[in-house]
Amino acid sequence: MRRLTVFGFVSLFLSTAASAQTDSKGSISFGSQGLFGGAHTSASGTGFSDSDTSLGTALGGGVDFRLAQTIGWRVQSDYLQTRFFGSVQNNFRFSTGVVVRF
């Protein structure tokens, strides 16, 4: 039996090209963003290797909850699209974490 091992990586290099909007309502802040840039993928395995670079787009928004004067909690999601190897990949990204304001 022949064993096949595959390694794959995707790198995104996105920057704000349009706008990042925020709106505060008391202790809650809403935000939206549009990010555009490059995306690169590479895969290799037993007997093959391939890579591609394409345009990457991320559109999304989120909510910041102020917990204290300088501490908050952020919940955000993005629609992420890449175009590798002649086809379109549509993905969803969700993130959450602590916000520290200075």
Residue pairs with C-beta under 8 A, 6 or more apart in sequence:
2 46
3 46
4 45
4 46
5 45
5 46
6 43
6 44
6 45
6 46
7 43
7 44
7 45
8 41
8 42
8 43
8 44
9 41
9 42
9 43
10 39
10 40
10 41
10 82
11 39
11 40
11 41
12 37
12 38
12 39
12 56
12 58
12 80
12 82
13 37
13 38
13 39
13 40
13 56
14 35
14 36
14 37
14 38
14 56
14 57
14 58
15 35
15 36
15 37
16 33
16 34
16 35
17 34
17 35
17 36
17 37
18 33
18 34
18 36
19 33
19 34
20 31
20 32
20 33
21 31
21 32
21 33
22 29
22 30
22 31
23 29
23 30
23 31
24 30
27 65
27 66
28 63
28 64
28 65
28 66
29 63
29 64
29 66
30 61
30 62
30 63
30 64
31 61
31 62
31 63
31 64
31 76
32 60
32 61
33 58
33 59
33 60
33 61
33 78
34 57
34 58
34 59
35 56
35 57
35 58
35 59
35 78
36 55
36 56
36 57
36 58
37 55
37 56
38 53
38 54
38 55
38 56
39 53
39 54
39 55
39 56
39 82
39 84
40 51
40 52
40 53
40 54
41 51
41 52
41 82
41 84
42 49
42 50
42 51
43 49
43 50
43 51
44 50
50 85
52 84
52 85
54 82
54 83
54 84
55 82
55 83
56 80
56 81
56 82
57 80
57 81
57 82
58 78
58 79
58 80
58 81
58 93
59 78
59 79
60 76
60 77
60 78
60 79
60 93
61 76
61 77
62 74
62 75
62 76
62 77
63 74
63 75
63 76
64 72
64 73
64 74
64 99
65 72
65 73
65 74
65 75
66 72
67 73
69 101
70 100
70 101
70 102
71 98
71 99
71 100
71 101
72 98
72 99
72 100
72 101
73 96
73 97
73 98
73 99
74 95
74 96
74 97
74 98
74 99
75 95
75 96
76 94
76 95
76 96
77 92
77 93
77 94
77 95
78 92
78 93
79 90
79 91
79 92
79 93
80 90
80 91
80 92
80 93
81 88
81 89
81 90
81 91
82 88
82 89
82 91
83 89
